Amino acid sequence: MSNQDYYETLGVARSAGEDEIKKAYRKLAMKYHPDRNPGDKAAEEKFKEIQKAYDTLSDKEKRTMYDQYGHAAFEQAGGGQGGFGGGFGGGFGGFGNAQGFDFGDIFSQMFGGGGQGGRQPNYQGADLEVGIEITLEEAAKGLKKRINIPTYEECDVCHGSGAKPGTSATTCSTCHGSGTVHVRQAIFQMQQTCPTCHGTGKEIKDPCIKCRGEGRTKTSKTVEVNIPAGIDDGQRIRLSGEGEPGQHGAPAGDLYVNVRVKAHKIFERNGLDLHCELPISFAVAALGGEVEVPTLDGKVKLNIPQETQTGRRMRVKGKGIKSLRSSAMGDLYCHIVVETPVNLTDRQKELLEEFEKISTGLERSQTPRKKTFLDKLSELFD
């Protein structure tokens, strides 16, 4: 028997209202229901704990008693002799005569079945998740991409019956075709999906060799994904109804496509804007000039003003990324780097030496950064 507090079991605060408790219960019951976790004993035990916690906290009188006497006393009362009334000698008032609870209506709503009247449960297919990798150019312009995903198809041997050809399913010997069984736990009576037929009301004693009684086999299918212009790394696309097919005619789940954008050799993206480093020569930086700048659409001309310094940022309007939700376009920002030449020829060295000589003694206004540095240095050592 679990010693976990019922509030902890449902993951709610002790001050939680009825709606919050019900919402938490439904979410956990969906997750741990035996039909969604076939053969998982741990999930089955967790499901029982969730039911017990909800049954107590959803009833005002029981919740009051639980809050007053605590978890340990309640567990003793539920598992002792004579139920609540016997365990406490009638101290819990009307609890000794409590009626059993039938959860059939709840699970019928939650899981699409319940087996009443021989109905088969409708289990929506599971959601699928796949990842694709695209380039920055593809992300900027958008594209259609075809991907293969795993799925199921009707077994071509038994044609979906799950039974070996020449045989057929029989009425379940456990639930007698209803798809559900009633289980009594302490003072409560609960309706659960039949563990033998899993809610179908039918039992396959001689299963199909190919599909092993499932009536379907694994396969794959090709899906075309429309990737919109402007999508960013880490975003995902939802394709409704393209997930795993449901059982017994239930709707299919959804397909989620996670998009990863490859790192680019030149550009870095920041929202709708692109950034790149633009190296220019010493001469162009000093005298100004026109240089070619790469964009995702080809090259464009950019005018470099005279006396441009390293670190200056220049904008090329409208050469960024298009917005997903509007016609807005980002910009391209070029970060200037004045490059020091290497592997100089003798003539280049001669000219630079001459330039340095004629620059010596000139006003420091020609080198504003150097002037600022020297002024600060002077102040430091004065």
N, C-alpha and C positions, 0 to 999 in steps of 0.2 A: 504494500500500500504506500503510495507516495505521501511524503510529509510536507510537500510544497503547499504554501498558502494558496487558497483558491484565487485570491486577487492576483498573485504572481502567476498562477497557471494561465489566467486569461490575459495577463499583461496590462492590467488596468490599476488605477489608484483606488484606494479604499473609498474615496469620495465620488467615484465614477457613477454617472446616472444610468438609468435603464437602457437608453439607446446606445450609450457607449459600451455597456456590457454586452448587449446583443450583437453589436457590430463586431466586437472583438471575438466573440464566440463563433459567429458565422465565418469569419476569416480563418480562424484556426481549424474549425471543423472541416472546411473545404480542403485545407492543406493536409490534414492527417486522416481523412476519411479512409477506411479500409479499401474501398473500391478504387481509390487513387493510389494506394500503396499496397498492392496485393502481395501477400507473403511477408510483409514487414511487421514483425511482432512489436518492435519498439513504437512504430507509428500507431499500431492498434491500441497499445497501452496508453499512449499519449492521448488518443482520441477518447478513451474512457475517462481519463482524468479531466479532460476539457468538458465532457458531458456532465460529470459530477459537479464540477465547479459552477457551470452555468445553471444547472438545476437548483443549486443552493442560492446563488447570488441573484437569480432572476425572480425569486419568490421573496416578497417583502418580509414575511414572517420568518422564514428560514434565514434570510440574510441578517435580520435583527438578532436572532439567536446565535448565529455564527459569529457576529461581531461581539456579542456579549460573552460567549463561552469559549471562543477560540477554535482553532483548527484541530488541535489534538482531541478536544472533547467531542467535536463533531465526528471525527474519524472513528472514535471509540463507539459513539452512538450508532453510526452507520454500520459498523462491522460487528457489534456486540450481539448478545442474545436478545431476541425480541424486538429488534429494530430500535428506533428512537425512543418509543415509549418504554420498552423493556429495559434498555440500557440505562435510562435515567429514572426509572420508576414512575413514569408519567410526568416528570419534571418539565418536559417540552410541550406539555399541553396536547394539542390536537395532532402532534406529529406521529403519535403511535397509530393513528387511524388514517394516515395520509394515503391517498389514492395513487396508483401507479401512473406514470407519465408516458404518453405515447408520442414519440418524436417523428412519427411518420409524416405529418404535415410539413414539419420543418424541412426534413430531408427531401421530401418530394419537390419542394420549391427550390432547394439548393442544388440538388443533383439531377433534377429533371425526371425523376422516376418515383420509386417507392414500391413498385410491384403490385399495387392494388389492382384487382381485376385482371391480373396476368399481364399488365403493361410492362414493356421493357424500358429500362432506364435510358435516357438520352445523355451521353457523355460528350460534351463538346471536345473537339480535338485539341491537342496540346499546341501551344505557341512554339514556333521554331525561331531560331536566331542564327544568322550567318553573318560573316564579315566579308567585305570587299575592299580592295585597295585601288585607288585611282590617283592620277597625277594632279598637280595644281592646275594645269591647263584644263583638264576635264572638269575639275570642280568649279572653275570659273565659267566655263561655257555650258556645262550640263551635257548629259549624254544618256543613251539607253544602253543598258548592259544586261546580257543574258547570263543567268547563273543556274547551276544545278543544285537542287535541294533534295534531301531524303523525304520520302513519303510512303504511303501504303496504297495498294491496289487490291481489288477483289481476287481471291485465290482462284486460279484458273482450273484447279483440280476439283475442288468441292463447290465452286461457284458461290462462295460466301457463307455456306451453311456451317462450315467448321467440322462436319462429319465426313468420315471416310465414304467415298462413292459406294453406293449400294446400301448405305445405312442412313439413319436419320437421328436427330436429337430426340430424347424422350423427356417426359415431364420430370422435373427435378424431384428427387426422392426426399429431399430435406424440407423444402418449402411448399411442395405439392403444386408448383406452378405459379405461386403468388409472387415470387421474387424477393420476399422479405421473410424474416423470422422475428419473433418476439423474444427478447432476452430480459430476464428479471435480475436486477442488481439491487441488493438490499430491499428497500421499499419501492423502488422504481421499476416500471416496466417500459422497456425501450424497443422500438421497432428498428431493426437494422437490415441492411441488404444481406441476402442469403449468401453465406460464405462458400457454398458449393457451386451455385450457378452464377454468382455475382450479379444477381438481379434480373437475369434473363428469363427465369422460370423454366429453362430447359437445361438438360444435362446431356453432355456428349460423352458416351462411354467408349466409343470407337472413333477417336479423332482423325482428321485428315493428316496424312503423313507429311505433306508439304507445308501446310500452315500451322500444324499442331493444334488444331481446334480453334484458331483465332478467326478463320474465315477471310483473312487478308494476309498479304505478304509484303515485305519491304521492297521498295523500288526507289526510283528517283524521277524527278521531273524538271523541266526547264522553265524558268520564270523570267519574264522580261521586267527589269526594274528601271523606272524612269527617274534618273538622278537629276534634280533641278539645278540650274545654274546658281552658283553662290553657296552651295552646301559647304560646310566646314568640317574639319577633322573632328571625329568623335560624335558627330550627329548620326541619327539613325532614321530610317524610313520604314513606315509600317504599311504592309500590304494585307488588307483585310481579307480573311478567308483563304489565304494561301499557305496556312500552316498545316499541321497534321490533320487528316480527315477525322471527323467524329465517328463514333460507333452507333450502330442502329439508326442511321439517318440523321444524327445530330450534326449541327454545323461544324465546319472546320475551324481550327484555331487561326491565329494570325502569324504572319511572317515578319520578323524584324530584321532589317538589313543595317548592320553597323558599318559606317563609312570611315575608312582611314585614308587620309591624304598623304602621299609620299612627300618627304622633305625635298625641296627644290634646290638646285645647285646655285641659283642666283638670288631668288626672292624669299623673303620671309613675310608671312601674312599676320596682320593684326586687325581683326575684325574685317572691315571692307577694304582696308588699305594694304598696300604692298610696300615693302622696304627693300632697298638694295644698296650695296656699297658701290660708289662710282669713282674709280681711280683716275686722276688727271695728271698731266705733266706739270712740272714747275713753271714752264713757259706759259702754258694755257692758264694756270692759276694766276700768274702775275699779269699777263697781258689781256686775258679774256679770250674767248673763242667759242666755236661751235663744236659740240661733240655728239656722237650717236649714243642713244640710251636704249637698252633692251626693254621691251614690254612683253606681255603675254600675246599681243597681237602683232609683234614685229618691232622694228626699230623706229625711233623717232628722234628728231633733232632737239638738242637742248643748248641754249645759250648760257655760257659761263661768264659771269661778270668779271671785270678786272679785279685784281687783288682778292680773289677768293681764297679763303683759308680752309684748312682741314677741319672737318666737323660741321661745316655748313650744310644745311639740309635744304634741298630744292625740290619743289613739288611739280609733278606732271599731272595735271588735272584729268580726272575721268579715266585713268589707266589702272585702276585697282580692280576690285571684285564687285559684281552686281549683287544687290540685296536680294535675299530670298523672298521678301514680302513686298517689295516695291521696285520701281524702276531706278532707284538711287544707285549711283556708282561711287565706289571708293577712288582714292587717288594713289599714285605711285610717288614715293618719297625716295630721292637719291641722296645718300649721305656721302659728301665729298671727302676724298682722301687724296692729298697732294703727295704724289709718289716720288721718292728720291731715286734718281737713276742709278743703275749699277752697270758694271763692265764698261766703264767709260773709255772712249778712244783718247789718244793723246791730244787731238785737236779740241775735244770737249773739255778735257782737263785744263788746257791752256786758256780757253775762253772763260771757264769758271774762275780760274785763278785771277784773270784780269778783272772779271766782274767783282771779285772780292776786294781787290786792291782799290778800285774806284769807288767802292761802297764804304770803305773805311773812312771814318771821320764825318760822314754825312749825318744829317739830322736823324735822331732816333725815331722820329715820327714815321719813318719808312718801315720800321720794325716795331709796331705797337705792342706786341706781346713781349718782346725782349725788353722794351722800355719799362713795361709794367713789372716784369720780373726783377729788373735791376733796381727799380725804385723800392720794391718790397724788401729786397736784399739789403739795401742801404738802410732802411728803417730798422731792420732786424739787428744790425751790427753797430748802429750809432750809439 
